Amino acid sequence: MSFYNEIQAYNWDKISEQIYSKTAVDVELALSKEKLTIADFQALVSPAAAPYLKQMVQKSMQLTQKRFGKTIQMFIPLYISNSCSNNCVYCGFNHENDFERTILTIEEVVKEAEEIKKQKFEHILLVTGEDSRTCGADYIQKVMEALKDKFALISIEVQPLKTEEYKTLAAHGLNTVYVYQETYNEANYKKYHTAGMKSNYQHRIETPDRIGQAGVHKIGLGCLLGLEDWRVDSCFTALHLEYLERTYWQTKYSISFPRLRPHAGSFEPNFKTSQKDLVQLIAAYRLFREQVELSLSTREEPKFRDNMLKLGATSYSAGSKTNPGGYGQEQESLEQFSVHDDRSPAEIAQMVQENGYEVVWKDWGSFMQ
């Protein structure tokens, strides 16, 4: 069994109909509960919940402070390769984009890491394009070996791997794997992912199962906001989260909210997701799952990230460069996307502290006793 098998019981159009048929009564019922169902989550992301956004945000803030305290965990992505074998129409790393590709050597990775360490980071996220031939598990393991004494937490966002490969990386200190389905709309999935292994919907959606089977500490989920209706895609993400919590109950989980940003290519979002929509979505997730970590990246503008500090987000990236060699070597290599919040880590940390929150550079440890 896998989530792919379970998701066959659900129909995209039917879920959409359920969401858009929710009423104020359904929203009020969801707001009155301590433990929410998928039906309650549907109510909270529905148009009917818009008039209740203030109540949702207030409850989200209370639950977040109850579970995580007034803390924000900081992390930074280190892009070690932009080589990719997939054709994803929305991504700068698209195999069809005619750019020279960069794969950092171990020495170059270490140089990048040394620049990152100067900014206090203890949690690093290794990111690659999806190219198993040049940036497979062996390469990732070598990079981790070179960095393991420099960082307390190492996470990855790379191509889907085999269960045994995840097990091996976990044995070498891998903490978290982030893998985004992009969209759960199987009927339309292929038109966004036209070639490469990522075009295989079932293989992609079963990746968190392989991660869970490997015993990795934490799994990060999310859909790419802008491909399909955010309300429906997020409902399927919530179903995925619920399944994983039930099946791999010892694993921790996080949700990210990537919105489409400018990139090398001409693809424009099919479905706009406004900042107000994103506030509603983040609050809905917090009410749905009090314990889940919610991550907000530098895709979002500074003012919005400042405001979301108190409303439910718990993890922030800062100082992000989305191209290999972007830190220590300042290489002019291909970016995955353009960042929106280009403030330095020190500036983000100052903003967090000025809002009465504490910056966590390593993990939640001392705050969760």
C-alpha positions as CSV (number, residue, x, y, z in Angstrom):
1,M,0.0,0.0,0.0
2,S,1.0,3.6,-0.6
3,F,-0.7,7.0,-0.7
4,Y,-1.2,6.5,-4.4
5,N,-3.4,3.6,-3.7
6,E,-5.4,5.5,-1.1
7,I,-5.8,8.6,-3.2
8,Q,-7.7,6.6,-5.8
9,A,-10.7,6.8,-3.6
10,Y,-10.8,10.6,-4.0
11,N,-12.0,12.5,-7.1
12,W,-10.5,16.0,-7.8
13,D,-13.8,17.4,-9.0
14,K,-15.7,15.9,-6.1
15,I,-13.3,17.4,-3.6
16,S,-13.6,20.8,-5.3
17,E,-17.4,20.5,-5.1
18,Q,-17.2,19.7,-1.4
19,I,-15.0,22.7,-0.7
20,Y,-17.1,25.2,-2.6
21,S,-20.3,24.0,-1.1
22,K,-19.2,24.7,2.5
23,T,-21.2,27.2,4.4
24,A,-20.7,29.6,7.3
25,V,-22.2,26.9,9.6
26,D,-19.4,24.5,8.5
27,V,-16.8,27.1,9.2
28,E,-18.1,27.9,12.7
29,L,-18.3,24.2,13.5
30,A,-14.6,23.8,12.5
31,L,-13.6,26.8,14.6
32,S,-15.3,25.3,17.6
33,K,-13.4,22.0,17.5
34,E,-10.1,21.1,19.0
35,K,-9.5,18.1,16.7
36,L,-10.4,18.8,13.0
37,T,-11.3,16.4,10.2
38,I,-10.6,16.8,6.5
39,A,-14.1,18.1,6.1
40,D,-13.3,20.8,8.7
41,F,-10.1,21.7,6.7
42,Q,-12.2,22.0,3.6
43,A,-14.4,24.4,5.4
44,L,-11.5,26.5,6.5
45,V,-10.0,26.8,3.0
46,S,-13.3,27.4,1.4
47,P,-14.6,30.8,0.2
48,A,-17.1,30.6,3.1
49,A,-14.3,31.1,5.6
50,A,-13.2,34.5,4.2
51,P,-15.4,36.4,6.7
52,Y,-13.9,34.4,9.6
53,L,-10.3,35.1,8.7
54,K,-9.7,37.2,11.8
55,Q,-10.9,34.4,14.1
56,M,-8.8,31.9,12.2
57,V,-5.7,34.0,12.5
58,Q,-6.2,34.6,16.3
59,K,-6.7,30.9,17.0
60,S,-3.7,30.1,14.7
61,M,-1.5,32.5,16.7
62,Q,-2.6,31.0,20.0
63,L,-2.0,27.4,18.9
64,T,1.4,28.2,17.4
65,Q,2.6,29.9,20.6
66,K,1.2,27.1,22.7
67,R,3.1,24.4,20.7
68,F,6.3,26.2,19.5
69,G,6.6,29.2,21.9
70,K,7.7,32.6,20.5
71,T,10.4,31.1,18.3
72,I,11.3,31.0,14.7
73,Q,13.7,28.4,13.3
74,M,16.1,29.6,10.7
75,F,17.5,27.7,7.7
76,I,19.3,28.4,4.5
77,P,19.3,26.5,1.2
78,L,22.6,25.6,-0.4
79,Y,22.2,24.9,-4.1
80,I,24.9,22.4,-5.1
81,S,23.7,21.7,-8.7
82,N,21.3,23.1,-11.3
83,S,21.6,20.1,-13.6
84,C,18.2,18.5,-14.3
85,S,16.8,15.8,-16.5
86,N,13.1,16.9,-16.1
87,N,11.0,19.2,-18.3
88,C,8.9,21.2,-15.8
89,V,7.3,24.2,-17.5
90,Y,7.4,26.4,-14.4
91,C,11.0,25.9,-13.3
92,G,14.2,27.7,-14.3
93,F,16.1,24.4,-14.1
94,N,13.9,22.9,-16.9
95,H,16.1,20.6,-19.0
96,E,15.0,22.4,-22.2
97,N,16.3,25.7,-21.0
98,D,19.6,26.4,-22.9
99,F,21.9,27.3,-20.1
100,E,25.3,26.0,-18.9
101,R,24.7,23.7,-16.0
102,T,26.8,23.8,-12.8
103,I,27.6,21.0,-10.4
104,L,29.7,22.1,-7.5
105,T,32.8,20.1,-6.5
106,I,33.2,19.0,-2.9
107,E,35.7,21.7,-2.5
108,E,33.3,24.3,-3.9
109,V,30.5,23.1,-1.6
110,V,32.8,23.5,1.4
111,K,33.7,27.0,0.3
112,E,30.0,27.8,0.1
113,A,29.4,26.3,3.5
114,E,32.1,28.3,5.1
115,E,30.4,31.5,3.9
116,I,27.1,30.3,5.3
117,K,28.6,29.4,8.6
118,K,29.7,33.0,9.0
119,Q,26.0,33.9,9.2
120,K,25.3,31.7,12.2
121,F,23.3,29.0,10.4
122,E,23.2,25.5,11.9
123,H,20.5,24.1,9.7
124,I,21.4,23.8,6.0
125,L,19.2,22.5,3.2
126,L,21.0,20.9,0.3
127,V,19.2,21.5,-3.0
128,T,19.8,20.1,-6.5
129,G,18.1,19.8,-9.8
130,E,16.8,16.4,-10.4
131,D,19.6,14.5,-12.2
132,S,20.4,11.1,-10.8
133,R,23.3,10.6,-13.3
134,T,25.3,13.5,-12.0
135,C,23.8,14.3,-8.6
136,G,22.7,10.9,-7.3
137,A,22.7,9.5,-3.8
138,D,26.5,8.9,-3.8
139,Y,27.2,12.5,-4.6
140,I,24.8,13.7,-2.0
141,Q,26.4,11.4,0.6
142,K,29.8,12.8,-0.2
143,V,28.5,16.4,0.2
144,M,27.0,15.4,3.6
145,E,30.2,13.8,4.7
146,A,32.1,17.0,3.9
147,L,29.5,19.2,5.9
148,K,28.6,17.0,8.8
149,D,31.0,18.6,11.2
150,K,29.9,22.1,10.2
151,F,26.1,21.9,10.7
152,A,23.8,20.5,13.4
153,L,21.0,19.7,10.9
154,I,21.3,18.7,7.2
155,S,18.2,18.4,5.1
156,I,17.8,17.7,1.4
157,E,15.5,18.7,-1.5
158,V,16.7,16.6,-4.4
159,Q,15.2,14.1,-6.9
160,P,13.2,11.2,-5.4
161,L,15.5,8.4,-4.2
162,K,15.1,4.7,-3.4
163,T,14.2,3.6,0.1
164,E,17.7,2.1,0.6
165,E,19.3,5.3,-0.5
166,Y,17.3,7.2,2.0
167,K,18.3,4.7,4.7
168,T,21.9,5.2,3.9
169,L,21.7,8.9,4.0
170,A,19.8,8.8,7.3
171,A,22.6,6.7,8.7
172,H,25.0,9.5,7.7
173,G,23.0,12.2,9.5
174,L,20.2,13.2,7.2
175,N,17.5,14.9,9.2
176,T,14.8,16.0,6.8
177,V,13.7,15.4,3.2
178,Y,11.5,17.9,1.4
179,V,9.6,16.6,-1.6
180,Y,6.8,18.5,-3.2
181,Q,4.1,16.9,-5.3
182,E,3.6,20.2,-7.1
183,T,0.0,19.3,-7.9
184,Y,-2.2,16.4,-6.9
185,N,-4.3,16.8,-10.0
186,E,-3.3,13.6,-11.8
187,A,-5.3,14.5,-14.9
188,N,-3.3,17.7,-15.4
189,Y,0.0,16.6,-13.9
190,K,1.6,15.6,-17.1
191,K,1.1,18.9,-18.8
192,Y,3.3,20.6,-16.2
193,H,5.9,17.8,-16.2
194,T,6.3,16.8,-19.8
195,A,9.4,14.6,-19.7
196,G,11.9,13.0,-17.2
197,M,11.3,10.9,-14.2
198,K,9.2,13.6,-12.5
199,S,6.6,13.2,-15.2
200,N,5.7,9.8,-13.5
201,Y,2.9,10.9,-11.1
202,Q,2.8,7.6,-9.1
203,H,6.6,7.5,-8.6
204,R,6.5,11.1,-7.4
205,I,3.6,10.7,-5.0
206,E,5.0,7.5,-3.4
207,T,8.3,9.2,-2.5
208,P,7.2,10.2,1.0
209,D,6.3,6.5,1.6
210,R,9.8,5.6,0.7
211,I,11.2,8.3,3.0
212,G,8.9,7.1,5.8
213,Q,9.9,3.5,5.3
214,A,13.5,4.5,5.6
215,G,12.9,6.1,9.0
216,V,14.0,9.6,8.1
217,H,13.3,12.0,11.0
218,K,11.1,14.5,9.2
219,I,9.3,14.8,5.8
220,G,8.4,18.1,4.2
221,L,5.3,18.3,2.0
222,G,3.7,21.0,-0.2
223,C,2.1,21.8,-3.5
224,L,3.2,24.6,-5.9
225,L,0.7,27.4,-5.5
226,G,-0.3,28.6,-9.0
227,L,-0.6,25.4,-11.0
228,E,-4.1,24.4,-9.9
229,D,-6.8,25.6,-7.5
230,W,-4.9,26.2,-4.3
231,R,-7.9,25.2,-2.2
232,V,-8.2,21.7,-3.8
233,D,-4.5,21.0,-4.1
234,S,-4.1,22.0,-0.4
235,C,-6.9,19.6,0.6
236,F,-5.1,16.8,-1.1
237,T,-1.9,17.8,0.6
238,A,-3.8,17.6,3.9
239,L,-5.0,14.2,3.0
240,H,-1.4,13.2,2.3
241,L,-0.3,14.5,5.6
242,E,-3.1,12.7,7.5
243,Y,-2.1,9.4,5.7
244,L,1.6,9.8,6.5
245,E,0.9,10.6,10.2
246,R,-1.2,7.5,10.4
247,T,1.3,5.2,8.6
248,Y,4.6,6.6,9.7
249,W,3.6,7.9,13.1
250,Q,7.2,8.3,14.5
251,T,8.1,10.7,11.7
252,K,7.7,14.5,12.0
253,Y,6.2,16.6,9.3
254,S,6.4,20.1,7.8
255,I,4.4,22.0,5.2
256,S,5.8,24.6,2.8
257,F,3.9,27.1,0.7
258,P,5.9,27.8,-2.5
259,R,4.2,30.3,-4.8
260,L,5.3,30.6,-8.4
261,R,8.0,33.2,-8.9
262,P,9.7,34.6,-12.0
263,H,12.2,32.1,-13.5
264,A,14.0,31.3,-16.8
265,G,11.0,30.6,-19.0
266,S,7.6,32.0,-19.9
267,F,5.1,30.0,-17.8
268,E,2.5,32.1,-16.0
269,P,0.4,30.9,-13.0
270,N,-2.9,29.3,-14.0
271,F,-4.5,30.0,-10.6
272,K,-3.5,33.1,-8.7
273,T,-3.0,32.7,-5.0
274,S,-3.1,36.1,-3.2
275,Q,-1.4,37.0,0.1
276,K,-4.8,36.9,1.7
277,D,-5.4,33.4,0.4
278,L,-2.0,32.3,1.8
279,V,-2.9,33.7,5.2
280,Q,-6.1,31.7,5.2
281,L,-4.2,28.6,4.1
282,I,-1.5,28.9,6.8
283,A,-4.1,29.5,9.5
284,A,-6.2,26.5,8.2
285,Y,-3.2,24.2,8.5
286,R,-2.4,25.3,12.0
287,L,-5.9,24.7,13.1
288,F,-5.9,21.3,11.3
289,R,-2.6,20.2,12.8
290,E,-1.3,22.0,15.8
291,Q,2.0,20.2,15.8
292,V,3.0,20.5,12.1
293,E,5.9,22.9,11.2
294,L,4.9,25.6,8.7
295,S,7.7,27.0,6.6
296,L,7.8,30.3,4.7
297,S,10.5,31.0,2.2
298,T,12.1,34.0,0.6
299,R,9.7,33.6,-2.3
300,E,7.5,36.0,-0.3
301,E,8.0,39.7,0.1
302,P,9.5,41.1,3.3
303,K,6.4,42.9,4.7
304,F,4.3,39.7,4.3
305,R,6.9,37.5,6.0
306,D,7.1,40.1,8.8
307,N,3.4,39.9,9.3
308,M,3.2,36.1,9.2
309,L,5.7,35.9,12.0
310,K,2.9,35.9,14.6
311,L,0.2,34.2,12.6
312,G,1.3,30.6,12.3
313,A,4.6,30.2,10.4
314,T,7.4,28.6,12.4
315,S,10.4,28.2,10.0
316,Y,12.0,30.9,7.8
317,S,14.7,30.8,5.2
318,A,17.0,33.8,5.0
319,G,19.7,35.1,2.8
320,S,18.8,32.6,0.1
321,K,20.6,32.2,-3.2
322,T,18.9,29.8,-5.6
323,N,21.9,29.1,-7.9
324,P,25.0,26.9,-7.3
325,G,27.9,29.0,-6.1
326,G,25.8,31.9,-5.1
327,Y,27.4,32.5,-1.7
328,G,31.1,32.2,-1.4
329,Q,31.9,32.2,-5.1
330,E,29.2,34.5,-6.3
331,Q,28.9,32.5,-9.6
332,E,26.6,33.7,-12.3
333,S,24.9,30.3,-12.7
334,L,21.3,29.5,-13.5
335,E,18.8,30.3,-10.7
336,Q,15.8,28.1,-10.0
337,F,13.7,31.2,-9.3
338,S,14.0,34.8,-8.2
339,V,13.8,35.5,-4.4
340,H,11.5,38.2,-3.2
341,D,12.9,38.8,0.3
342,D,16.6,39.6,-0.2
343,R,17.4,40.8,3.3
344,S,20.4,39.4,5.0
345,P,20.1,36.7,7.7
346,A,21.2,39.3,10.3
347,E,18.4,41.6,9.1
348,I,15.8,38.8,9.4
349,A,17.1,37.9,12.8
350,Q,16.8,41.5,14.0
351,M,13.2,41.7,12.6
352,V,12.3,38.5,14.5
353,Q,13.8,39.8,17.8
354,E,12.1,43.2,17.4
355,N,8.8,41.4,17.2
356,G,9.5,39.7,20.6
357,Y,10.4,36.3,19.1
358,E,13.6,34.3,19.6
359,V,15.7,33.1,16.7
360,V,16.5,29.3,16.7
361,W,19.5,28.6,14.5
362,K,19.8,24.9,15.4
363,D,16.5,23.1,16.3
364,W,13.6,23.3,18.6
365,G,15.4,21.3,21.4
366,S,15.7,23.7,24.3
367,F,12.4,25.3,23.7
368,M,10.4,22.1,23.6
369,Q,11.3,20.7,27.0
